[in-house]
Amino acid sequence: MTPARLIAGGFGIGWVPMISGTLASAIATLIGIGLMLSSPYALWAAILPAVIGGVWAIRAAGADDDPGWVVIDEFAGQWIAMLGLARVTALGALAAFVLFRVLDITKLGPVGWADRRHDAVGVMADDVIAGMIAALVLWVAQRL
């Protein structure tokens, strides 16, 4: 297995049958909770390498059509969704997880546009956009 496939596949998570995206998002949520509790900037610091490294890994692995085993994009998107949380709570983390997964699965609006690109940037962009929308919804909900 090449390093690119290992990274793109979420270090093995992507090869879990049928639920790899949801499992990757769940694991990303748990890691994100740990990052947020360790430092207010740790989650931000993890997102950039996940996005840039993800695009590189997807390209290098030749996975431009978003095969099911590519899950690095779920990590990046889930962490972006968690940026909408003012603080870490179990309910907030669950809300970030559910919102992100619903947007990622349904591909509504700009999420679907990015998904239709069929290249490494598109594979990553649909999850980044889903994460941004989820973060915005969480941020607004906390302020209401």
N, CA and C atoms as a LAMMPS dump frame, in Angstrom:
ITEM: TIMESTEP
0
ITEM: NUMBER OF ATOMS
432
ITEM: BOX BOUNDS ff ff ff
-5.0000000000000000e+02 5.0000000000000000e+02
-5.0000000000000000e+02 5.0000000000000000e+02
-5.0000000000000000e+02 5.0000000000000000e+02
ITEM: ATOMS id mol type element x y z
1 1 1 N 0.837 -1.174 0
2 1 2 C 0 0 0
3 1 3 C 0.888 1.246 0
4 2 1 N 0.575 2.18 -0.866
5 2 2 C 1.363 3.411 -0.954
6 2 3 C 0.957 4.378 0.162
7 3 1 N 1.845 5.298 0.518
8 3 2 C 1.483 6.31 1.523
9 3 3 C 0.249 7.12 1.103
10 4 1 N 0.12 7.409 -0.186
11 4 2 C -1.032 8.177 -0.659
12 4 3 C -2.338 7.428 -0.406
13 5 1 N -2.371 6.131 -0.712
14 5 2 C -3.588 5.339 -0.481
15 5 3 C -3.877 5.22 1.018
16 6 1 N -2.831 5.114 1.817
17 6 2 C -3.011 5.013 3.257
18 6 3 C -3.649 6.286 3.813
19 7 1 N -3.151 7.445 3.375
20 7 2 C -3.702 8.725 3.829
21 7 3 C -5.113 8.92 3.292
22 8 1 N -5.3 8.731 1.989
23 8 2 C -6.623 8.923 1.383
24 8 3 C -7.65 7.995 2.011
25 9 1 N -7.237 6.803 2.39
26 9 2 C -8.131 5.824 2.997
27 9 3 C -8.279 5.956 4.495
28 10 1 N -7.797 7.053 5.052
29 10 2 C -7.969 7.277 6.494
30 10 3 C -7.281 6.242 7.343
31 11 1 N -6.098 5.794 6.895
32 11 2 C -5.289 4.82 7.634
33 11 3 C -6.058 3.517 7.891
34 12 1 N -6.83 3.102 6.883
35 12 2 C -7.527 1.831 6.942
36 12 3 C -9.027 1.929 7.139
37 13 1 N -9.511 3.051 7.63
38 13 2 C -10.939 3.21 7.889
39 13 3 C -11.742 3.088 6.599
40 14 1 N -11.182 3.564 5.503
41 14 2 C -11.882 3.547 4.223
42 14 3 C -12.187 2.164 3.683
43 15 1 N -11.555 1.153 4.205
44 15 2 C -11.789 -0.201 3.71
45 15 3 C -12.803 -0.973 4.559
46 16 1 N -13.446 -0.298 5.506
47 16 2 C -14.54 -0.919 6.264
48 16 3 C -15.756 -0.926 5.338
49 17 1 N -16.349 -2.074 5.103
50 17 2 C -17.459 -2.152 4.137
51 17 3 C -18.677 -1.315 4.534
52 18 1 N -19.25 -0.657 3.567
53 18 2 C -20.536 0.047 3.587
54 18 3 C -20.625 1.28 4.478
55 19 1 N -19.933 1.389 5.58
56 19 2 C -20.092 2.528 6.486
57 19 3 C -18.811 3.339 6.642
58 20 1 N -17.913 3.245 5.689
59 20 2 C -16.608 3.877 5.865
60 20 3 C -16.709 5.391 6.058
61 21 1 N -17.58 6.067 5.326
62 21 2 C -17.716 7.52 5.474
63 21 3 C -18.26 7.911 6.829
64 22 1 N -19.273 7.212 7.282
65 22 2 C -19.865 7.501 8.587
66 22 3 C -18.884 7.152 9.708
67 23 1 N -18.194 6.039 9.576
68 23 2 C -17.195 5.66 10.576
69 23 3 C -16.067 6.686 10.622
70 24 1 N -15.602 7.126 9.466
71 24 2 C -14.542 8.143 9.424
72 24 3 C -15.007 9.433 10.085
73 25 1 N -16.242 9.839 9.832
74 25 2 C -16.777 11.05 10.462
75 25 3 C -16.881 10.889 11.974
76 26 1 N -17.297 9.711 12.43
77 26 2 C -17.403 9.465 13.869
78 26 3 C -16.031 9.52 14.535
79 27 1 N -15.055 8.89 13.912
80 27 2 C -13.696 8.918 14.468
81 27 3 C -13.134 10.332 14.427
82 28 1 N -13.402 11.057 13.335
83 28 2 C -12.954 12.443 13.228
84 28 3 C -13.583 13.299 14.325
85 29 1 N -14.842 13.025 14.646
86 29 2 C -15.512 13.766 15.721
87 29 3 C -14.806 13.528 17.048
88 30 1 N -14.477 12.275 17.339
89 30 2 C -13.781 11.97 18.593
90 30 3 C -12.402 12.627 18.637
91 31 1 N -11.676 12.557 17.53
92 31 2 C -10.363 13.215 17.476
93 31 3 C -10.534 14.723 17.608
94 32 1 N -11.557 15.263 16.927
95 32 2 C -11.826 16.7 16.997
96 32 3 C -12.127 17.161 18.407
97 33 1 N -12.877 16.359 19.158
98 33 2 C -13.157 16.692 20.557
99 33 3 C -11.845 16.791 21.334
100 34 1 N -10.98 15.811 21.147
101 34 2 C -9.678 15.834 21.826
102 34 3 C -8.849 17.045 21.437
103 35 1 N -8.856 17.37 20.148
104 35 2 C -8.105 18.542 19.683
105 35 3 C -8.655 19.821 20.293
106 36 1 N -9.98 19.955 20.311
107 36 2 C -10.593 21.166 20.864
108 36 3 C -10.339 21.306 22.36
109 37 1 N -10.31 20.19 23.057
110 37 2 C -10.049 20.238 24.497
111 37 3 C -8.584 20.525 24.804
112 38 1 N -7.686 20.157 23.885
113 38 2 C -6.26 20.356 24.144
114 38 3 C -5.816 21.797 23.908
115 39 1 N -6.405 22.444 22.924
116 39 2 C -6.017 23.815 22.604
117 39 3 C -7.079 24.436 21.714
118 40 1 N -7.353 25.724 21.872
119 40 2 C -8.346 26.354 21.005
120 40 3 C -7.916 26.412 19.539
121 41 1 N -6.643 26.2 19.278
122 41 2 C -6.133 26.292 17.9
123 41 3 C -5.795 24.938 17.281
124 42 1 N -5.864 23.875 18.055
125 42 2 C -5.438 22.561 17.568
126 42 3 C -6.307 22.064 16.417
127 43 1 N -7.606 22.3 16.498
128 43 2 C -8.496 21.853 15.423
129 43 3 C -8.2 22.621 14.141
130 44 1 N -8.008 23.925 14.268
131 44 2 C -7.628 24.733 13.096
132 44 3 C -6.334 24.204 12.491
133 45 1 N -5.377 23.864 13.339
134 45 2 C -4.078 23.39 12.864
135 45 3 C -4.171 22.04 12.172
136 46 1 N -5.174 21.233 12.49
137 46 2 C -5.332 19.917 11.864
138 46 3 C -6.03 20.002 10.51
139 47 1 N -6.848 21.02 10.315
140 47 2 C -7.662 21.107 9.098
141 47 3 C -6.818 21.351 7.86
142 48 1 N -5.915 22.295 7.91
143 48 2 C -5.119 22.634 6.719
144 48 3 C -4.32 21.444 6.197
145 49 1 N -3.579 20.729 7.047
146 49 2 C -2.867 19.554 6.521
147 49 3 C -3.822 18.471 5.997
148 50 1 N -4.988 18.328 6.623
149 50 2 C -5.951 17.325 6.145
150 50 3 C -6.449 17.681 4.749
151 51 1 N -6.726 18.959 4.518
152 51 2 C -7.233 19.383 3.202
153 51 3 C -6.134 19.286 2.144
154 52 1 N -4.992 19.878 2.424
155 52 2 C -3.899 19.877 1.432
156 52 3 C -3.358 18.464 1.241
157 53 1 N -3.12 17.761 2.339
158 53 2 C -2.641 16.388 2.247
159 53 3 C -3.662 15.482 1.6
160 54 1 N -4.943 15.765 1.851
161 54 2 C -6.003 14.973 1.251
162 54 3 C -6.042 15.12 -0.262
163 55 1 N -5.953 16.351 -0.75
164 55 2 C -5.946 16.569 -2.203
165 55 3 C -4.748 15.86 -2.826
166 56 1 N -3.578 16.006 -2.198
167 56 2 C -2.38 15.33 -2.717
168 56 3 C -2.576 13.818 -2.733
169 57 1 N -3.072 13.264 -1.618
170 57 2 C -3.214 11.805 -1.506
171 57 3 C -4.239 11.275 -2.499
172 58 1 N -5.345 11.986 -2.665
173 58 2 C -6.382 11.553 -3.6
174 58 3 C -5.839 11.558 -5.022
175 59 1 N -5.12 12.62 -5.367
176 59 2 C -4.498 12.705 -6.7
177 59 3 C -3.47 11.601 -6.898
178 60 1 N -2.587 11.452 -5.93
179 60 2 C -1.505 10.472 -6.043
180 60 3 C -2.026 9.045 -6.076
181 61 1 N -3.15 8.797 -5.414
182 61 2 C -3.731 7.455 -5.4
183 61 3 C -4.608 7.205 -6.625
184 62 1 N -4.792 8.232 -7.453
185 62 2 C -5.619 8.084 -8.644
186 62 3 C -7.083 7.882 -8.32
187 63 1 N -7.558 8.53 -7.261
188 63 2 C -8.926 8.324 -6.781
189 63 3 C -9.815 9.525 -7.073
190 64 1 N -9.679 10.105 -8.243
191 64 2 C -10.4 11.32 -8.579
192 64 3 C -11.915 11.168 -8.662
193 65 1 N -12.428 9.981 -8.802
194 65 2 C -13.88 9.795 -8.9
195 65 3 C -14.518 9.469 -7.552
196 66 1 N -13.829 9.737 -6.449
197 66 2 C -14.324 9.561 -5.084
198 66 3 C -14.817 8.148 -4.786
199 67 1 N -13.924 7.171 -4.876
200 67 2 C -14.321 5.814 -4.498
201 67 3 C -14.643 5.764 -3.003
202 68 1 N -15.43 4.802 -2.605
203 68 2 C -15.88 4.693 -1.226
204 68 3 C -14.768 4.592 -0.198
205 69 1 N -13.611 4.103 -0.604
206 69 2 C -12.525 3.927 0.371
207 69 3 C -11.807 5.238 0.702
208 70 1 N -12.025 6.292 -0.068
209 70 2 C -11.408 7.593 0.23
210 70 3 C -12.225 8.267 1.326
211 71 1 N -11.61 8.477 2.494
212 71 2 C -12.312 9.077 3.63
213 71 3 C -11.562 10.24 4.274
214 72 1 N -10.41 10.616 3.746
215 72 2 C -9.688 11.753 4.315
216 72 3 C -10.534 13.019 4.216
217 73 1 N -11.385 13.079 3.198
218 73 2 C -12.269 14.235 3.031
219 73 3 C -13.301 14.32 4.155
220 74 1 N -13.74 13.173 4.68
221 74 2 C -14.663 13.183 5.822
222 74 3 C -13.986 13.755 7.067
223 75 1 N -12.728 13.443 7.26
224 75 2 C -12.005 14.012 8.402
225 75 3 C -11.974 15.534 8.305
226 76 1 N -11.568 16.051 7.164
227 76 2 C -11.471 17.502 6.992
228 76 3 C -12.835 18.162 7.152
229 77 1 N -13.843 17.624 6.492
230 77 2 C -15.173 18.213 6.564
231 77 3 C -15.764 18.179 7.963
232 78 1 N -15.577 17.074 8.653
233 78 2 C -16.107 16.953 10.016
234 78 3 C -15.428 17.941 10.949
235 79 1 N -14.125 18.089 10.803
236 79 2 C -13.412 19.053 11.66
237 79 3 C -13.848 20.474 11.357
238 80 1 N -14.094 20.789 10.094
239 80 2 C -14.583 22.129 9.748
240 80 3 C -15.954 22.342 10.374
241 81 1 N -16.819 21.345 10.322
242 81 2 C -18.144 21.463 10.944
243 81 3 C -18.014 21.782 12.43
244 82 1 N -17.05 21.181 13.084
245 82 2 C -16.876 21.381 14.523
246 82 3 C -16.384 22.779 14.874
247 83 1 N -15.87 23.505 13.893
248 83 2 C -15.453 24.887 14.155
249 83 3 C -16.642 25.768 14.527
250 84 1 N -17.851 25.335 14.193
251 84 2 C -19.051 26.093 14.547
252 84 3 C -19.441 25.983 16.008
253 85 1 N -18.769 25.136 16.749
254 85 2 C -19.077 24.959 18.171
255 85 3 C -18.304 25.982 19
256 86 1 N -19.029 26.688 19.851
257 86 2 C -18.371 27.648 20.74
258 86 3 C -17.517 26.926 21.779
259 87 1 N -18.008 25.768 22.211
260 87 2 C -17.262 24.93 23.159
261 87 3 C -17.681 23.486 22.939
262 88 1 N -16.888 22.583 23.444
263 88 2 C -17.153 21.16 23.244
264 88 3 C -18.184 20.667 24.247
265 89 1 N -19.264 20.113 23.725
266 89 2 C -20.254 19.413 24.537
267 89 3 C -20.641 18.156 23.757
268 90 1 N -21.19 17.192 24.442
269 90 2 C -21.623 15.967 23.762
270 90 3 C -22.726 16.284 22.755
271 91 1 N -23.681 17.13 23.139
272 91 2 C -24.774 17.486 22.24
273 91 3 C -24.258 18.268 21.034
274 92 1 N -23.338 19.179 21.254
275 92 2 C -22.761 19.946 20.15
276 92 3 C -22 19.065 19.183
277 93 1 N -21.204 18.145 19.714
278 93 2 C -20.444 17.23 18.856
279 93 3 C -21.384 16.345 18.05
280 94 1 N -22.453 15.867 18.686
281 94 2 C -23.439 15.054 17.985
282 94 3 C -24.127 15.863 16.885
283 95 1 N -24.483 17.108 17.203
284 95 2 C -25.119 17.972 16.207
285 95 3 C -24.182 18.226 15.025
286 96 1 N -22.91 18.472 15.294
287 96 2 C -21.932 18.692 14.214
288 96 3 C -21.816 17.439 13.355
289 97 1 N -21.78 16.281 13.991
290 97 2 C -21.686 15.012 13.267
291 97 3 C -22.902 14.801 12.372
292 98 1 N -24.093 14.954 12.931
293 98 2 C -25.327 14.71 12.173
294 98 3 C -25.475 15.71 11.034
295 99 1 N -25.279 16.99 11.32
296 99 2 C -25.397 18.005 10.263
297 99 3 C -24.428 17.739 9.121
298 100 1 N -23.183 17.457 9.458
299 100 2 C -22.198 17.203 8.415
300 100 3 C -22.579 15.986 7.589
301 101 1 N -22.963 14.89 8.245
302 101 2 C -23.307 13.665 7.502
303 101 3 C -24.519 13.873 6.608
304 102 1 N -25.536 14.581 7.089
305 102 2 C -26.726 14.838 6.271
306 102 3 C -26.341 15.637 5.031
307 103 1 N -25.55 16.676 5.211
308 103 2 C -25.131 17.498 4.065
309 103 3 C -24.234 16.709 3.113
310 104 1 N -23.349 15.898 3.667
311 104 2 C -22.432 15.113 2.834
312 104 3 C -23.177 14.037 2.042
313 105 1 N -24.156 13.431 2.637
314 105 2 C -24.897 12.353 1.972
315 105 3 C -25.888 12.901 0.95
316 106 1 N -26.609 13.967 1.32
317 106 2 C -27.647 14.496 0.413
318 106 3 C -27.077 15.323 -0.729
319 107 1 N -25.892 15.896 -0.542
320 107 2 C -25.229 16.709 -1.579
321 107 3 C -26.101 17.882 -2.04
322 108 1 N -26.756 18.545 -1.104
323 108 2 C -27.611 19.677 -1.434
324 108 3 C -26.796 20.898 -1.863
325 109 1 N -27.322 21.656 -2.808
326 109 2 C -26.76 22.931 -3.221
327 109 3 C -25.303 22.876 -3.639
328 110 1 N -24.481 23.741 -3.039
329 110 2 C -23.075 23.821 -3.449
330 110 3 C -22.273 22.554 -3.141
331 111 1 N -22.756 21.744 -2.216
332 111 2 C -22.074 20.476 -1.921
333 111 3 C -22.138 19.581 -3.159
334 112 1 N -23.296 19.516 -3.778
335 112 2 C -23.468 18.721 -4.996
336 112 3 C -22.672 19.272 -6.165
337 113 1 N -22.607 20.599 -6.256
338 113 2 C -21.819 21.226 -7.329
339 113 3 C -20.363 20.774 -7.224
340 114 1 N -19.8 20.837 -6.034
341 114 2 C -18.401 20.433 -5.849
342 114 3 C -18.219 18.952 -6.142
343 115 1 N -19.177 18.152 -5.732
344 115 2 C -19.103 16.706 -5.946
345 115 3 C -19.079 16.348 -7.433
346 116 1 N -19.705 17.158 -8.24
347 116 2 C -19.764 16.874 -9.687
348 116 3 C -18.478 17.234 -10.429
349 117 1 N -17.488 17.765 -9.761
350 117 2 C -16.216 18.103 -10.41
351 117 3 C -15.445 16.873 -10.874
352 118 1 N -15.554 15.774 -10.164
353 118 2 C -14.88 14.517 -10.516
354 118 3 C -13.364 14.658 -10.643
355 119 1 N -12.771 15.345 -9.686
356 119 2 C -11.317 15.406 -9.58
357 119 3 C -10.96 15.482 -8.096
358 120 1 N -9.681 15.5 -7.779
359 120 2 C -9.248 15.464 -6.378
360 120 3 C -9.762 16.673 -5.597
361 121 1 N -9.775 17.829 -6.238
362 121 2 C -10.278 19.026 -5.562
363 121 3 C -11.769 18.869 -5.272
364 122 1 N -12.525 18.343 -6.221
365 122 2 C -13.951 18.125 -6.015
366 122 3 C -14.238 17.12 -4.919
367 123 1 N -13.432 16.056 -4.859
368 123 2 C -13.603 15.037 -3.814
369 123 3 C -13.466 15.698 -2.443
370 124 1 N -12.487 16.568 -2.305
371 124 2 C -12.269 17.244 -1.031
372 124 3 C -13.255 18.394 -0.831
373 125 1 N -13.564 19.128 -1.901
374 125 2 C -14.373 20.345 -1.782
375 125 3 C -15.795 20.072 -1.318
376 126 1 N -16.409 18.974 -1.755
377 126 2 C -17.795 18.75 -1.323
378 126 3 C -17.867 18.581 0.192
379 127 1 N -16.877 17.957 0.793
380 127 2 C -16.874 17.782 2.241
381 127 3 C -16.483 19.065 2.963
382 128 1 N -15.58 19.827 2.373
383 128 2 C -15.209 21.123 2.957
384 128 3 C -16.429 22.045 2.971
385 129 1 N -17.17 22.092 1.873
386 129 2 C -18.356 22.937 1.796
387 129 3 C -19.436 22.44 2.759
388 130 1 N -19.644 21.12 2.817
389 130 2 C -20.62 20.571 3.768
390 130 3 C -20.226 20.935 5.198
391 131 1 N -18.937 20.869 5.501
392 131 2 C -18.458 21.249 6.826
393 131 3 C -18.675 22.717 7.117
394 132 1 N -18.445 23.565 6.119
395 132 2 C -18.645 25.008 6.302
396 132 3 C -20.121 25.332 6.553
397 133 1 N -21.004 24.701 5.8
398 133 2 C -22.436 24.94 6.001
399 133 3 C -22.861 24.452 7.378
400 134 1 N -22.402 23.271 7.768
401 134 2 C -22.735 22.743 9.094
402 134 3 C -22.209 23.668 10.19
403 135 1 N -20.996 24.166 10.034
404 135 2 C -20.419 25.083 11.023
405 135 3 C -21.247 26.359 11.13
406 136 1 N -21.674 26.876 9.997
407 136 2 C -22.493 28.092 9.995
408 136 3 C -23.832 27.851 10.693
409 137 1 N -24.478 26.73 10.401
410 137 2 C -25.752 26.395 11.052
411 137 3 C -25.553 26.268 12.561
412 138 1 N -24.496 25.602 12.978
413 138 2 C -24.218 25.453 14.412
414 138 3 C -23.959 26.803 15.064
415 139 1 N -23.192 27.642 14.402
416 139 2 C -22.855 28.961 14.935
417 139 3 C -24.12 29.794 15.112
418 140 1 N -24.993 29.818 14.087
419 140 2 C -26.244 30.574 14.167
420 140 3 C -27.139 30 15.257
421 141 1 N -27.265 28.694 15.329
422 141 2 C -28.122 28.058 16.329
423 141 3 C -27.694 28.405 17.748
424 142 1 N -26.41 28.511 17.971
425 142 2 C -25.921 28.852 19.312
426 142 3 C -26.204 30.298 19.669
427 143 1 N -26.326 31.145 18.688
428 143 2 C -26.569 32.554 18.944
429 143 3 C -28.045 32.89 19.084
430 144 1 N -28.908 31.971 18.678
431 144 2 C -30.361 32.233 18.788
432 144 3 C -30.856 31.933 20.155
